[in-house]
Amino acid sequence: MKLHATRRRTGAALCAIALSATTLAACSSDSSGSNGGSEGAGERGPITFAMGRNDTDKLTPIIDAWNAEHPDEQVTLKELAGEADDQRDTLVQSLQAGNSDYDVMALDVVWTADFAANQWLEPLEGDFEVDTSKLLQSTVESATYNDTLYALPQNTNGQLLFRNVDKVDSKPDTFADIKSACEAVEGDCLTTQLKQYEGLTVNALGFINGWGGTVIDDNGEPTVESDEAKAGLQALVDAYKDGTIAKGSTAATEEETNLAFTEGQTALAINWPYMFANAQEKGLNFEVQPLVGESGVGVSTLGGYNNGINVNSKHKATAKDFIEFIISEENQLSFAKASFPPVLASIYDNEELIKEQPYLPALKESLENAKPRPVSPFYPAISKAIQDNAYAALTADKSVDDATKDMSAAIKQAAQ
């Protein structure tokens, strides 16, 4: 799901990238450093910037501004395909060949660990150290692998809970509040994405993390059989089976969720911020808030892009300056105005912007409590394990104990 919110775009288009489970290229388990070392550390000159074409309109003005100020260090935009898998394939083929076709690459957040493990990215340390103290720290976590920062967050996204006030008048503080409110709702109550695709991974993770569980630890070992992880998955399964979560959710992507909410067919929905403008246009009486979990604010899954520097780039000094330029206050504000959630935390407190986009305070709280999807070079296999077993637990009466046991086994197998 490319989880970049863009005003008035459909969920299908929006979410194609950041939620896509990509095919994993053969990767090295040695992540101690990069092949290129610090070659090009002091070198400056023209560079290329590769990004999927769906969102390059947000970067074009930034590239133009950079080029106006740096006549000898021009940035050329290399548009990649719109589909995430095709983008990744193009980058991988170039990087495996040791090419420097792309100096800076806008990476789906779930690719960062994979590319780092393959030693395709210049670690952002030493000559390439960057200041991330003003960024939303959850986004920094998504760009960190084995305690080393390998990319600089560019933009992000987090899920929100949308509530039709005419159907549910009071704000829920916990998931138990949602279950209670749903008892009085006629028709569908809560719609989310439980179809067997990356959206199911995202939402299963939301419940697992929201109940205090995790899927893997810092060493990549599976932790999904913990009591907390099981409790989260059980809460999801129970909510689906008791009708709190609409039965249609197991066939829903972001766009089906969008339609169900904006057409007044469901009282509550979990979706991305792009749906805010759609609901406004329909004239709905609604409010948004962060997700809710077992005991308070829930845990959203992060979307977005991280910018990595090709280890083979000949002009790494320029590349570093350019990715830092993207996270300047002016440029991050331009992202926010284009409904492209920024990573610079202060933007979310801009009062004038909040008047234009009232969901920003809720989104900031969502992002402050968000977690990246498991940071692992084996992420596609982890996602598949979650999807397969969560779907079986939801629709085929597979027990949560068996589902988490099989998830754990599949994750261990992928890492061998």
C-alpha positions in Angstrom: 0.0 0.0 0.0 1.7 2.9 -0.9 0.8 4.6 2.2 1.2 8.1 1.0 -1.9 10.1 1.4 -2.8 12.1 -1.7 -5.9 14.2 -1.7 -8.7 12.8 -3.9 -6.8 9.8 -5.1 -8.4 6.3 -4.8 -7.2 3.9 -2.2 -6.1 1.5 -4.9 -3.8 3.9 -6.4 -2.6 5.3 -3.1 -1.9 2.1 -1.4 -0.3 0.1 -4.2 3.3 0.9 -3.2 3.8 1.1 0.5 1.8 -2.0 1.3 3.1 -4.2 -1.5 4.9 -7.3 -0.3 7.9 -7.4 -2.6 9.8 -10.4 -3.9 13.0 -10.8 -2.0 16.2 -10.8 -4.0 19.0 -13.2 -2.9 20.7 -11.3 -0.1 23.8 -11.6 2.1 23.5 -12.1 5.8 26.5 -10.0 6.3 25.3 -6.5 7.0 28.5 -5.1 8.7 29.2 -2.5 6.0 29.0 -1.5 2.4 31.1 -2.6 -0.5 31.9 0.9 -1.5 33.1 2.1 1.8 33.5 5.8 1.8 34.4 6.1 -1.9 32.9 9.3 -3.3 32.6 10.8 0.2 34.0 14.1 -0.8 33.0 14.0 -4.5 30.4 16.4 -5.8 28.7 16.6 -9.2 25.5 15.7 -11.0 23.3 12.9 -9.5 20.2 11.0 -10.3 17.2 10.5 -8.1 15.0 7.4 -8.6 11.4 7.3 -7.5 8.1 5.6 -8.5 6.2 7.9 -10.8 3.0 7.9 -8.6 4.4 10.6 -6.3 7.1 12.3 -8.3 4.9 15.4 -8.6 5.7 16.1 -4.9 9.4 16.0 -5.6 9.6 17.9 -8.9 9.4 21.4 -7.3 12.0 20.4 -4.7 14.4 19.1 -7.4 13.8 22.4 -9.4 14.6 24.4 -6.3 17.8 22.4 -5.7 18.9 22.7 -9.3 18.4 26.5 -9.3 20.9 26.7 -6.3 23.4 24.1 -7.5 24.2 24.5 -11.2 27.2 22.2 -10.9 25.3 19.5 -8.9 22.1 19.1 -10.9 19.7 16.4 -9.9 18.0 14.4 -12.7 14.8 12.6 -11.8 14.6 9.0 -13.0 10.9 8.0 -12.8 10.4 4.3 -12.1 7.2 2.3 -12.7 4.1 2.9 -10.7 3.9 -0.6 -9.2 6.1 -1.3 -6.3 7.3 -4.7 -7.4 8.4 -3.2 -10.8 10.2 -0.4 -9.1 12.1 -2.7 -6.8 13.0 -5.1 -9.7 14.5 -2.1 -11.6 16.6 -1.0 -8.7 17.7 -4.5 -7.7 18.9 -5.3 -11.3 21.0 -2.2 -11.4 22.4 -2.6 -7.9 23.2 -6.3 -8.3 25.3 -5.3 -11.4 27.2 -2.8 -9.3 25.9 0.1 -11.4 25.7 3.8 -10.3 22.7 4.6 -12.5 20.8 5.8 -9.5 22.7 7.9 -6.9 19.7 8.4 -4.6 16.8 6.0 -4.4 13.4 6.5 -2.8 12.8 3.2 -1.1 9.6 1.8 0.2 10.1 1.6 4.0 10.0 -2.2 3.9 12.9 -2.4 1.4 15.4 -0.6 3.5 16.6 -3.6 5.6 16.8 -5.8 2.5 18.9 -3.3 0.6 21.1 -2.7 3.6 21.7 -6.4 4.1 22.7 -6.7 0.5 25.3 -3.9 1.1 23.7 -1.7 -1.6 23.3 1.4 0.6 25.9 3.7 2.0 25.6 3.7 5.8 24.7 7.2 7.1 27.6 7.5 9.6 31.0 9.1 9.6 31.2 11.4 6.6 27.6 10.7 5.9 26.1 11.2 9.3 22.8 13.1 9.3 20.8 14.8 12.0 17.5 12.9 12.6 16.7 14.5 16.0 13.9 16.6 14.5 12.2 13.8 12.7 9.4 11.5 13.9 11.4 8.8 15.6 9.2 6.0 14.3 10.3 6.9 10.8 14.0 6.8 11.8 13.4 3.3 13.1 12.1 2.2 9.7 15.4 3.4 8.1 17.6 1.7 10.7 19.1 -1.8 10.3 21.3 -3.5 12.8 21.6 -0.3 14.8 22.9 1.6 11.8 21.0 4.3 9.8 21.0 3.3 6.1 18.6 5.9 4.7 17.0 9.2 5.5 13.2 9.2 5.9 11.5 11.4 3.3 7.8 11.1 3.9 5.6 8.8 6.0 2.0 7.8 6.7 -0.1 6.3 9.5 -3.5 4.8 9.9 -6.5 6.6 11.4 -9.8 5.5 12.9 -12.6 7.2 11.1 -16.0 7.5 13.0 -19.4 8.5 11.6 -20.7 10.6 14.4 -24.3 10.0 13.4 -23.8 6.3 14.0 -21.3 6.3 16.9 -21.5 9.5 18.8 -18.8 9.0 21.4 -15.0 8.7 20.9 -13.7 5.3 21.8 -10.6 5.2 24.0 -9.9 1.5 23.8 -10.8 -1.3 21.5 -13.2 -2.5 24.2 -15.1 0.8 23.7 -15.4 0.0 20.0 -16.9 -3.4 20.8 -19.3 -1.9 23.2 -20.4 0.8 20.7 -20.8 -1.7 17.9 -23.5 -3.6 19.9 -25.8 -0.7 19.3 -25.0 -0.2 15.6 -27.3 -1.5 13.0 -25.5 -2.9 10.0 -21.7 -2.9 9.6 -19.8 -1.4 12.4 -16.0 -1.5 11.8 -14.6 -2.0 8.3 -10.9 -2.6 7.7 -8.6 -4.4 5.3 -8.5 -8.2 6.0 -8.3 -9.5 2.5 -5.3 -11.8 2.0 -2.7 -9.2 0.8 -0.3 -6.8 2.4 -3.2 -4.9 4.0 -3.9 -7.9 6.2 -0.3 -7.9 7.4 -0.6 -4.3 8.3 -3.8 -4.7 10.3 -2.7 -8.0 12.0 0.4 -6.2 13.1 -1.7 -3.3 14.4 -3.5 -5.8 16.7 -0.4 -7.7 17.7 1.5 -4.5 18.5 -1.5 -2.8 20.0 -1.7 -5.6 22.6 2.0 -5.3 23.4 3.3 -8.0 21.2 5.9 -8.2 18.4 6.6 -10.5 15.5 10.4 -10.6 15.6 13.0 -9.3 18.0 16.1 -7.1 17.3 18.0 -10.2 16.2 15.3 -11.2 13.8 14.1 -14.1 15.9 10.4 -14.8 15.9 8.5 -13.6 19.0 5.0 -14.0 17.7 4.2 -16.9 20.1 4.4 -14.6 23.1 1.3 -14.2 25.2 0.9 -10.5 24.1 1.2 -11.3 20.4 -1.4 -14.1 20.8 -3.7 -11.8 22.7 -3.6 -9.3 19.9 -4.3 -11.7 17.1 -7.1 -13.3 19.3 -8.7 -9.9 19.7 -8.7 -9.4 15.9 -10.2 -12.9 15.3 -12.8 -12.5 18.1 -13.8 -9.1 16.7 -14.3 -10.5 13.3 -16.3 -13.5 14.4 -18.6 -11.5 16.8 -19.4 -9.0 14.2 -17.6 -6.0 15.6 -15.5 -6.1 12.4 -17.7 -6.2 9.3 -17.7 -9.6 7.5 -16.9 -7.8 4.2 -13.5 -6.8 5.6 -12.0 -10.2 4.5 -12.7 -9.0 0.9 -11.7 -5.4 1.5 -8.7 -3.4 0.4 -8.3 0.3 1.1 -10.7 1.3 -1.7 -13.5 -1.0 -0.5 -13.0 0.5 3.0 -13.1 4.0 1.5 -16.3 3.3 -0.3 -18.0 1.7 2.6 -17.3 4.6 4.9 -17.9 7.5 2.5 -21.2 6.0 1.4 -22.4 5.6 5.0 -22.4 1.8 4.9 -20.1 1.4 8.0 -20.0 3.3 11.2 -16.2 3.0 11.7 -13.3 2.4 9.4 -9.5 2.0 9.7 -7.8 3.6 6.7 -5.2 6.2 5.6 -5.6 10.0 5.7 -6.5 10.3 2.0 -10.0 9.2 3.0 -10.5 12.4 5.0 -11.0 14.5 1.9 -13.3 11.9 0.4 -15.5 11.9 3.4 -15.6 15.7 3.5 -16.7 15.8 -0.1 -19.5 13.4 0.7 -20.7 15.7 3.5 -20.3 13.1 6.2 -20.5 14.1 9.9 -17.3 12.4 11.0 -14.3 12.6 13.2 -10.8 11.0 13.1 -8.5 9.9 15.8 -5.5 7.5 16.2 -6.2 3.8 16.3 -7.1 2.3 19.7 -5.6 -0.7 21.3 -6.0 -2.8 24.3 -5.5 0.0 26.8 -5.4 3.3 24.9 -3.9 4.7 21.8 -3.2 1.9 19.3 -0.3 1.1 17.1 -0.4 2.1 13.4 1.9 0.6 10.8 4.1 3.1 9.0 4.2 3.7 5.3 6.3 6.1 3.3 9.7 6.4 1.6 13.2 6.4 2.8 16.0 7.9 0.7 19.1 5.7 0.4 22.4 6.5 -1.3 23.8 4.0 -3.7 27.0 2.6 -2.4 28.4 2.9 -5.9 27.6 6.5 -6.4 30.4 8.7 -7.6 29.0 11.8 -6.0 28.0 10.8 -2.5 28.6 14.2 -1.0 26.0 15.8 -3.3 23.7 12.9 -2.7 23.9 13.4 1.1 23.2 17.1 0.8 20.3 16.5 -1.5 18.5 14.0 0.9 19.0 16.5 3.7 17.6 19.3 1.5 14.4 17.2 1.1 13.8 17.2 4.9 14.2 21.0 5.3 11.2 22.8 6.9 10.2 24.5 3.6 10.2 21.2 1.6 8.5 19.2 4.3 5.8 21.9 4.5 5.3 21.5 0.8 4.7 17.8 1.3 2.1 18.5 4.0 0.2 20.9 1.8 0.1 18.2 -0.9 -1.3 15.7 1.6 2.0 13.8 1.5 2.7 13.3 5.2 6.1 14.7 6.2 8.7 13.3 8.6 9.6 16.6 10.2 7.7 16.6 13.5 7.3 20.3 13.8 5.1 20.5 10.6 2.3 18.8 12.4 2.0 21.7 14.9 1.6 24.4 12.2 -1.6 26.1 13.1 -2.4 27.5 9.6 -1.9 24.1 8.1 -4.1 22.4 10.7 -6.9 24.7 9.6 -6.5 23.4 6.1 -6.0 19.8 7.1 -7.8 19.1 10.4 -6.6 15.5 10.6 -3.0 16.5 11.2 -3.0 16.4 15.0 -4.6 12.9 15.0 -2.1 11.8 12.4 0.8 13.1 14.4 -0.3 11.2 17.4 -0.8 8.1 15.2 2.8 8.4 13.9 4.2 9.0 17.3 2.8 5.7 18.4 3.4 3.9 15.1 5.8 1.0 14.5 7.6 0.0 11.3 6.7 -3.3 9.8 9.3 -5.9 10.9 12.7 -4.5 9.8 14.2 -7.6 8.2 15.8 -8.5 4.9 13.3 -11.4 4.9 10.3 -9.1 5.2 8.3 -10.6 2.2 8.4 -14.0 3.7 7.4 -12.6 7.1 4.5 -10.8 5.5 3.4 -13.9 3.7 3.5 -15.9 7.0 1.4 -13.3 8.7 -1.1 -13.2 5.9 -1.5 -16.9 5.4 -2.0 -17.7 9.1 -4.0 -14.7 10.1 -6.4 -15.3 7.2 -6.8 -18.9 8.2 -7.5 -17.9 11.8 -10.2 -15.4 10.6 -11.9 -17.6 8.0 -11.0 -21.2 8.5 -11.2 -21.7 12.2 -7.5 -22.1 12.6 -6.6 -21.6 16.3 -4.5 -18.6 17.3 -2.1 -21.0 18.9 -1.6 -22.9 15.7 -1.5 -19.7 13.6 1.2 -18.1 15.6 3.1 -21.4 15.8 3.1 -21.7 12.0 4.0 -18.0 11.6 7.0 -18.6 13.8 8.1 -21.7 11.9 7.8 -19.9 8.5 9.8 -16.9 9.8 12.6 -19.2 11.1 12.6 -21.1 7.7 12.9 -17.8 5.8 16.0 -16.8 7.7 17.9 -20.0 7.1 
